[in-house]
Structures are given as C-alpha cells and as structure tokens.
Amino acid sequence: VPDSQAYVKERCMEILNMQSVGLATRLKHTGIKNAVLGLSGGLDSTLALIVAVHAFDRLEIDRKNILAVTMPCFGTTMRTKGNAQKLAQAYGVTFKQIDIAKSVRQHFADIGHNENILDVTYENAQARERMQVLMDLANQSGGLVIGTGDLSELALGWATYNGDHMSMYAVNASVPKTLVRHMVHYVACRADGTLSEILKDILDTPVSPELLPPTGEEISQRTEDLVGPYELHDFFLYQIVRCSCAPGKVYRLAKLAFRGKYTNETILKWLRNFYRRFFQQQFKRSCLPDGPKVGSVALSPRGDWRMASDASAALWLKEVDALEPTP
C-alpha cells in the first residue's frame, strides 16, 4: 500500500477493476447472469459485494440478479446483520435473510453434538450450513456462488474447510486483509452519504467470524485476538512468499517495520504462529476455487503456489525458536 493517498486511490481503483473484470469474464464465459453471496456485514463480504456490483454493471446486467444472503445464527449481532441489509439495499441488489439456527440445531441432534460445547464442531457446523444454503440457492437460480474469503485467511487457514473456504469464484482470493480495509475505505470515500456511512461503520466493526455467542450485543470472538494482527501476518506473507526470506531475516525486517508498535516478543510469537499455520493449513489451499490474481503474491495451486499438504514446518520453526527478542 503506497504512502501517497493519490497512489492509494489509483491502486485501489486498479485492483477493483481487476477483480470485477475477472468476475465479469467468468460470468460471460459461462453465460450465467445470476450471482449469490453470503453478506455478513463484515469487510470481506462487503468487498465481494462491491466487486459483484461493478461486474454486473460492466456487463449491463440488472443488479437485482445479485442475491445477497445474510444467515444469522448463534454469534450474529444486530450491528452486522443490520449493516448487511442496509448495504444490500443501498446497492440495489436482492436481499434475503435466512436464520440457520434451527437447521444447525437439527444437525447437532443428528450427529449427537451438545450445543453447550462451544468447540470447533459448534463453529464449523454454522459455516458449512451457510455454504450449503448458498450453493442450493445458486442451483435454484442457475447462479454463481461468489466467495468472500481473502488472501490472509488462506495463508493462515482461517476458514472452515468446505464452508466459507469453498465457492464457485473467489473474488478476494489474492487480496490480503490489510488491503481489503483500504479498498472498502476507498469506496466509502467515493460513495454518497448513506452508503458511505454504512461502509464506514463496517470498517469500524471488529473483524470476527461471529460463530460464538456475543456478550450482550458486543462481538465476543475477535479474529486478531486469536490468530494475531493481520498487518503482521500480511507482512510475513509478503517477505516469505514474494521475497523468499528466511525466518531470521523476516524477523529483522519486521522489527524495523513495526518498531514502536509491537514488541519483539509479540513479533516472534506471531511469526511462529504464522509458520505453524501456513504449513499446517496447506490442504485448504490445495483445492481452492478459481479467483483473479491482483498482486505479486497469490496462493493458487494452479499457478503461484505448489506445496505438499503434508510438508513439515520443523526447519522453519527451529530457526524461529533460536531467535532472541533483543533490540
């Protein structure tokens, strides 16, 4: 992301064009004139909707052919659900709300899972139910399910396998989370009053999958508390994949880049976590849906990144563990 605001605007417009042209090309190639996406009221699905609107406008297809679906469940807050509906209305797309709590509870009963056990089964069942709904709605309309997940989530494996991990075309697949934020901010600054206000409130909402019950109306599950700051992980990803840096060099560069913001101990903690998750979660990247490449770093198994799903991180973790948190 350039320092100059003028260059930031130019870069964001260029990336948005790449994403929308990619989706438009897929729609034109397949002859499909309908799209379905899950709209949560979070950053990623917001950018995916923006891209879809631009693609449909480019092809001169009615925006009503975009079906934005919000699927509240156990962790959904009124803020995100409300923003999803207002965003869909502001863009003039078709909006549908489907409460999936009953379906998920039936699934829990079918597999014998106690709803009071808030484990990975509790969380992933919701994500997979949402994807089933989207896929079936797409079948009903002969539409395309648009994926919303971003590059940072793919690097960390922060996605439910065969849940939000899957789609028919993933428009954000090569856009890291820090850039997603800049993209939405760029659109917010160019939008009119109502749309701008909605987008700015989405920007102010904590990043969360909202799969655990909220505390009152406050989001209880904050992604960066669990996996670490995305700006650190995006920095690691670039240095490791694009520049082929070893752990020691990544650490030295990170200390310079984030001096005064993160302690050396914090950088080391999340660097170790990045390597661990990056290797461990490769199996999710080995079967990714198609998506447009918009930058110099991408993790598609069909071009940029080929890696065995059972590759070991031992050598890299050994080097990280030998590093000292000294100035």
Secondary structure, DSSP 8 states (H G I E B T S, - for coil): --SSHHHHHHHHHHHHHHHHHHHHHHHHHHT---EEEE--SSHHHHHHHHHHHHHHHHHT--GGGEEEEE---TT--HHHHHHHHHHHHHHT-EEEE---HHHHHHHHHHHT--TT--SHHHHHHHHHHHHHHHHHHHHHHT-EEEE---HHHHHHT-S-TTTTT--SEETTTT--HHHHHHHHHHHHHHS-HHHHHHHHHHHHS------S--BTTB----HHHHH--HHHHHHHHIIIIIS---HHHHHHHHHHHTTTTS-HHHHHHHHHHHHHHHHHTHHHHTT-------SS----TTTT----TT---HHHHHHHHH-----
